[in-house]
Amino acid sequence: MTQISLSGVYKRYPGGHEALANISLAIETGELVFITGHSGAGKSTLLKLMAAIERPSAGSVIVNGQNIGTLRPRGIPFLRRNFGLVFQDHKLLFDRSVFDNVMLPLDISGFDRRAGARRARAALDKVGLLHKEKARPVTLSGGEQQRLCIARAIVHRPAILLADEPTGNLDADYATAIGELFRDFNQVGVTVVLATHDTQLAARLQPRVIDVRGGRIVA
């Protein structure tokens, strides 16, 4: 079953910069997909279109049967409940604990506090941070902050996980551990789409690879 479909998609920004040109692809439910390419190739823009953070200038982006381009603003939060998002700008709340950062998506959606706490601790345990639930994010290493972002992204058990350069700026051991986390999520049925230039990670996980160059799919 096709979960994400792009057809003839263009994305142009003010000033005439064309980030994406004539992008067509389909991602099936439960796939593990890597979007690869050089910096500035359009990988991040592609993920933002899928998550309804950006809208296409032309063409259609369909996610779970909904057209992103025609979606009303009030419909976007409902669509986003399908997603776990891990972007390079962590947006961690440094005045709150690790636990409270992970609880935030559940609090926003009105999830039962006691059941939410169990989910939050399970997510932290999954990424190896349960022992730091009372710490502040500022005390964590870069790799730990990245794992905290992943815990927050998966705490509501999304159907689709989108990650933009999740292993960027991490050493090889952290990158391997985070790659294995994404593979674990995929193996339980989560559709995982990663934008990355980490060729070693791709070699290990053997995903479907979509190569983007200059805003176009080349392979």
Summary of the structure (lengths in Angstrom):
residues: 219
radius of gyration: 17.2
end to end distance: 22.0
largest distance: 50.2
contacts: 696
relative contact order: 0.20
helix: 39%
strand: 26%
